[in-house]
Amino acid sequence: MKNESMIDAAYSILTANDGAMAFKDLWEKLKVELEIGPDEEASRIGRFYTDISLDGRFVEGKDNTWNLRSRICYDNVHIDMSDVYTDLAESDGDDADKQDNADYDASVQGVILTDEAEPEEDEENAHKPETAEDLGIKNIA
């Protein structure tokens, strides 16, 4: 079976096996079946790992074991992405990131930022729109 592709040979090996196999054991059986010599081994093992990772017929289990996807229950393979995004949304960044985000949001809204601490406005003037004069813009006309 030397002409058979590595991924198809791996599928045949796992089909004949009753369950999951460690990658190392799967590779050893594959080397024997496809007559892969020591001189070829180093150049082909990486390609095989990539192929098996990308092929939808296979699924990786714990401790680098591999099995056929058809044998695994959907719930054991499926990753609920809403959990991933929820975890990211809830994670707290450091204060510098929060300040950078606040600065960016302010710049998008047209707020001019300065390095100096500005005095806080009283509530009466808080909603008063800024004029060109308030911003120090002179009329050149």
NUBAVEX-653513 format. One line per 4 residues: number of its first residue (from 0); their letters; for each residue z, x, y of C-alpha. Coordinates in nm, 3 decimals. Layout:
NUM) A) Z,X,Y  ...
***
This chain:
0) MKNE) 0.000,0.000,0.000  -0.052,0.294,0.233  -0.300,0.098,0.449  -0.058,-0.189,0.518
4) SMID) 0.093,-0.199,0.869  0.456,-0.099,0.904  0.558,-0.438,1.044  0.384,-0.632,0.765
8) AAYS) 0.541,-0.404,0.506  0.883,-0.462,0.663  0.824,-0.837,0.646  0.742,-0.805,0.274
12) ILTA) 1.051,-0.592,0.212  1.282,-0.837,0.390  1.118,-1.133,0.215  1.192,-0.971,-0.123
16) NDGA) 1.549,-0.893,-0.014  1.807,-1.175,-0.028  1.951,-1.115,0.317  1.976,-0.887,0.613
20) MAFK) 1.925,-0.513,0.579  2.051,-0.224,0.783  1.770,-0.065,0.981  1.829,0.265,0.803
24) DLWE) 1.785,0.103,0.460  1.480,-0.090,0.575  1.324,0.230,0.711  1.393,0.417,0.386
28) KLKV) 1.222,0.145,0.178  0.934,0.134,0.424  0.883,0.511,0.401  0.859,0.489,0.023
32) ELEI) 0.626,0.188,0.026  0.387,0.331,0.286  0.422,0.691,0.165  0.537,0.819,0.503
36) GPDE) 0.609,1.189,0.476  0.868,1.391,0.665  0.600,1.522,0.902  0.507,1.166,1.007
40) EASR) 0.856,1.019,1.009  0.963,1.135,1.355  0.650,1.003,1.521  0.652,0.664,1.346
44) IGRF) 1.017,0.553,1.341  1.028,0.483,1.715  0.708,0.282,1.701  0.842,0.084,1.405
48) YTDI) 1.167,0.003,1.586  0.974,-0.116,1.890  0.741,-0.328,1.676  1.021,-0.495,1.480
52) SLDG) 1.212,-0.564,1.802  0.912,-0.735,1.960  0.785,-0.925,1.657  0.912,-1.284,1.661
56) RFVE) 0.946,-1.299,1.283  1.249,-1.068,1.289  1.594,-1.096,1.438  1.852,-0.824,1.489
60) GKDN) 2.204,-0.893,1.373  2.529,-0.708,1.420  2.548,-0.337,1.348  2.168,-0.290,1.366
64) TWNL) 2.092,-0.515,1.071  1.761,-0.699,1.054  1.669,-1.030,0.898  1.388,-1.280,0.903
68) RSRI) 1.413,-1.533,1.185  1.322,-1.809,0.940  1.652,-1.751,0.757  1.872,-1.773,1.065
72) CYDN) 1.996,-2.096,1.221  1.859,-2.154,1.572  2.208,-2.171,1.723  2.287,-1.824,1.590
76) VHID) 1.978,-1.672,1.752  1.935,-1.874,2.071  2.100,-1.741,2.388  2.194,-2.007,2.642
80) MSDV) 2.071,-1.853,2.967  2.285,-2.084,3.179  2.590,-1.895,3.053  2.434,-1.565,3.159
84) YTDL) 2.347,-1.690,3.508  2.686,-1.856,3.550  2.861,-1.528,3.470  2.647,-1.344,3.725
88) AESD) 2.703,-1.605,3.993  3.078,-1.599,3.945  3.115,-1.223,3.938  3.266,-1.086,4.255
92) GDDA) 3.086,-0.804,4.428  3.277,-0.547,4.626  3.356,-0.604,4.995  3.071,-0.378,5.111
96) DKQD) 2.818,-0.592,4.924  2.965,-0.908,5.071  2.948,-0.761,5.422  2.587,-0.647,5.367
100) NADY) 2.495,-0.998,5.254  2.669,-1.152,5.555  2.492,-0.908,5.789  2.157,-0.990,5.632
104) DASV) 2.219,-1.365,5.655  2.315,-1.326,6.021  2.004,-1.120,6.099  1.781,-1.381,5.936
108) QGVI) 1.943,-1.646,6.155  1.872,-1.436,6.467  2.227,-1.324,6.535  2.248,-0.985,6.704
112) LTDE) 2.497,-0.763,6.530  2.687,-0.484,6.701  2.923,-0.226,6.565  3.189,-0.317,6.821
116) AEPE) 3.439,-0.585,6.742  3.360,-0.887,6.955  3.632,-1.112,7.090  3.658,-1.444,6.916
120) EDEE) 3.529,-1.743,7.108  3.754,-2.032,7.187  3.669,-2.361,7.021  3.546,-2.513,7.349
124) NAHK) 3.262,-2.262,7.385  3.194,-2.215,7.015  2.906,-2.464,7.007  2.755,-2.361,7.341
128) PETA) 2.406,-2.215,7.288  2.354,-1.859,7.404  2.125,-1.806,7.699  1.902,-1.510,7.774
132) EDLG) 2.153,-1.411,8.042  2.437,-1.418,7.787  2.239,-1.184,7.565  2.168,-0.945,7.852
136) IKNI) 1.796,-1.020,7.871  1.657,-0.990,8.223  1.366,-1.186,8.354  1.105,-0.927,8.451
140) A) 0.869,-1.166,8.635
***
